[in-house]
Amino acid sequence: MKIICSGMSKTGTKTVCQALRILGYEVYDFEEQFWYLGDRLIKCLDEGWTDDDLREMFKDVDAFTDIPSCLLWEDISRVFPDAKIIHMERNNEDEWARSFKNQLEKIYYNRILRTLLLLSPTGTKLRRYYSACNRVQASCQTLMPWKNIPINIPLARMRYRMHNVNVRQSASVPKDRIHFLKHSEGWKPLCAFLGVLVPDTPYPHRNKGGEIIQQLMDRSYVFVQIKKEVIFSLSLIVVALGFLVYFRHLLF
């Protein structure tokens, strides 16, 4: 059984991801979608996608959360007609907008993060991937360390409203296939919808106040790879400068 989480970023995507993993599902969140499917997703977001693209990319995964899969939810649900859909929204649009803006600022105003992304091949790919996702989600375009990028919150709010209305009014999904999740209700409604037992562990609560950004930088295997590449790049620069100084000394 496939599970598609159609809630946009900052509606509790990291929490539902952790909840589904506790229940034993293999979940592709933003990080996994980038790591395993990044090149194909960039191409799809830039040029368009087919049912075959979606079927091939997501065939071996139980559940998908966060961008870009939440934005492709309707097409994915058509490709996997037995999939169940979990939709999340914030209590109101203003609350979502504040949370969304706060997390984006933690990314866009973090010059260390943006410099890391600039100095490694994986970081360059992540910038392209994030920019492609944000063109669909309607906020910002790219990440550059020397420029603070304005966050288009009115456009993001409009996209958030349109997305939620589309999910709620979609005629393509039978009502028994979609669950409007409220994290405050805990395990029981979610487990009843999925037909699984309630686990003997507290319902999770992740990414409070956008804390996930620093956690990813500290522990994510994506950033482990990026840091290795940055160290290698800086090492080459130091060696090259050393040779330049050495030959300059010989010549003069």
C-alpha positions in Angstrom: 0.0 0.0 0.0 1.3 3.5 -1.0 0.8 6.5 1.3 0.9 9.9 -0.2 1.2 12.9 2.2 -0.3 15.8 0.3 0.3 18.4 3.0 2.7 21.2 1.9 5.9 22.1 3.8 5.3 23.4 7.3 2.1 21.5 7.9 3.8 18.8 10.0 5.6 16.8 7.2 8.5 15.9 9.4 6.2 14.7 12.2 4.1 12.5 9.9 7.3 11.2 8.3 8.5 10.1 11.7 5.1 8.7 12.6 5.0 6.5 9.5 8.5 5.3 10.1 7.5 4.3 13.7 4.6 2.3 12.1 7.2 0.5 9.9 6.8 2.2 6.6 9.7 3.1 4.3 9.3 6.8 3.8 10.9 9.1 1.3 11.0 12.6 2.8 12.6 15.7 1.1 16.0 14.3 1.9 15.5 10.8 0.4 13.7 12.2 -2.6 16.8 14.4 -3.3 19.3 11.7 -2.6 17.8 8.9 -4.6 15.6 10.6 -7.1 17.2 14.1 -7.4 18.3 14.1 -11.0 15.0 12.7 -12.3 12.9 15.0 -10.1 14.8 18.1 -11.3 14.1 17.1 -14.9 10.4 16.4 -14.2 9.9 19.7 -12.3 11.7 21.6 -15.1 10.3 19.9 -18.1 7.2 18.0 -17.1 6.5 14.4 -16.1 4.6 11.3 -17.3 2.8 8.6 -15.5 5.7 6.3 -16.3 8.1 8.7 -14.7 6.2 8.7 -11.4 5.5 5.0 -11.5 9.2 4.2 -12.0 10.5 6.7 -9.3 8.0 5.7 -6.5 7.3 2.1 -7.2 9.5 0.7 -4.4 8.6 3.2 -1.7 5.8 2.9 0.9 5.2 6.6 1.6 6.2 10.1 0.4 6.2 13.3 2.5 7.1 16.9 1.9 8.2 18.5 -1.4 8.1 17.8 -4.3 5.9 14.7 -3.9 3.2 16.6 -2.0 2.9 18.9 -5.0 2.5 15.9 -7.3 0.1 14.1 -5.1 -2.8 14.0 -7.6 -0.8 12.5 -10.4 0.9 10.0 -8.1 -2.5 8.9 -6.7 -3.7 8.3 -10.3 -0.6 6.2 -11.0 -1.2 4.2 -7.8 -5.0 4.0 -7.6 -5.0 2.1 -4.3 -2.8 4.6 -2.5 -4.1 6.3 0.6 -3.7 10.0 1.0 -2.9 11.9 4.2 -3.5 15.6 4.1 -2.3 18.1 6.7 -3.0 21.9 7.1 -2.2 24.4 9.8 -4.9 25.8 12.0 -5.1 28.9 9.7 -3.2 30.4 6.8 -1.5 33.1 8.9 0.0 30.5 11.2 1.3 28.6 8.2 2.8 31.7 6.6 4.7 32.7 9.7 6.1 29.2 10.1 6.9 29.0 6.4 8.7 32.4 6.4 10.6 31.5 9.6 12.0 28.3 8.1 12.9 29.9 4.8 14.8 32.6 6.6 16.7 30.0 8.5 17.8 28.7 5.1 18.3 31.8 3.1 20.0 33.9 5.8 22.4 31.0 6.8 25.6 32.0 4.9 27.4 28.9 6.1 24.8 26.7 4.6 24.7 28.6 1.4 28.5 28.6 1.1 28.6 24.8 1.7 26.1 24.4 -1.1 28.2 26.5 -3.4 31.5 24.6 -2.9 30.5 21.0 -3.6 29.0 19.1 -6.5 26.3 17.7 -4.3 25.6 21.1 -2.9 25.2 22.5 -6.4 22.8 19.8 -7.2 20.9 20.4 -4.0 20.6 24.1 -4.9 19.2 23.2 -8.3 16.8 20.7 -6.7 15.6 23.1 -4.1 15.1 25.9 -6.6 13.1 23.5 -8.9 10.9 22.6 -5.9 10.4 26.2 -5.0 9.4 27.2 -8.5 6.5 24.8 -8.1 5.8 25.8 -4.5 6.0 29.5 -5.4 8.5 31.1 -3.0 12.1 31.7 -3.9 14.3 30.8 -6.8 17.8 29.9 -5.7 20.4 30.0 -2.9 23.5 32.2 -3.3 25.9 33.0 -0.4 26.4 36.7 -1.5 22.8 37.7 -1.9 19.8 37.8 0.5 16.8 36.6 -1.6 13.4 38.1 -1.0 10.8 35.6 0.1 7.6 36.0 -1.9 5.1 35.2 0.9 2.0 36.5 -0.9 2.6 34.2 -3.7 3.4 31.3 -1.4 0.2 32.0 0.6 -1.8 31.9 -2.7 -0.2 28.6 -3.7 -0.9 27.2 -0.2 -4.6 28.1 -0.5 -4.9 26.7 -4.0 -3.2 23.5 -3.0 -5.5 22.9 0.0 -8.6 23.7 -2.0 -7.5 21.3 -4.8 -7.0 18.5 -2.3 -10.4 19.1 -0.6 -12.4 19.4 -3.8 -10.6 16.8 -5.9 -13.2 14.5 -7.6 -10.4 12.0 -8.5 -10.0 10.6 -5.0 -12.7 8.6 -3.2 -13.4 10.0 0.3 -12.4 6.7 1.9 -8.9 7.1 0.5 -8.1 10.4 2.1 -7.6 11.3 5.7 -7.3 14.9 7.0 -4.7 14.5 9.7 -4.6 16.6 12.9 -1.4 16.0 14.8 -3.1 17.0 18.0 -5.3 13.9 17.8 -2.4 11.6 18.1 -2.2 8.0 16.9 -5.7 6.7 16.9 -7.3 8.4 13.8 -4.1 7.8 11.8 -3.8 4.2 12.7 -7.5 3.5 12.1 -7.2 5.0 8.6 -4.2 2.9 7.8 -5.6 -0.2 9.4 -2.7 -0.8 11.8 -2.3 -1.1 15.5 -1.6 1.9 17.7 2.1 1.7 18.7 3.3 1.8 22.3 5.2 5.0 21.9 4.4 8.7 22.1 3.2 10.5 19.0 6.2 12.4 17.6 6.6 16.1 17.2 9.5 17.1 14.9 10.9 20.4 13.5 9.7 22.7 16.2 10.5 26.2 15.1 12.4 25.1 12.0 15.1 23.3 14.1 15.3 20.6 11.4 17.6 22.9 9.3 20.5 22.7 11.9 19.8 19.0 12.5 20.2 18.3 8.8 23.4 20.3 8.6 24.8 18.4 11.6 23.7 14.8 10.9 22.2 14.3 7.4 24.1 12.0 5.1 23.5 14.6 2.4 25.5 17.2 4.3 28.1 14.6 5.4 28.8 14.2 1.7 28.7 17.9 1.0 31.2 18.6 3.9 33.6 16.0 2.5 33.4 17.6 -0.9 34.0 21.1 0.5 37.0 19.9 2.5 38.4 18.3 -0.7 37.7 21.4 -2.7 39.4 23.6 -0.1 42.4 21.2 0.0 42.8 21.6 -3.8 42.7 25.3 -3.5 45.3 25.4 -0.7 47.6 23.1 -2.7 47.1 25.2 -5.9 47.9 28.4 -3.9 51.0 26.6 -2.4 52.3 25.8 -5.9 51.7 29.3 -7.1 53.6 30.8 -4.2 56.4 28.2 -4.7 56.8 28.9 -8.4 56.6 32.7 -7.9 59.4 32.4 -5.4 61.5 30.4 -7.9 60.8 32.9 -10.7 61.5 36.0 -8.6 
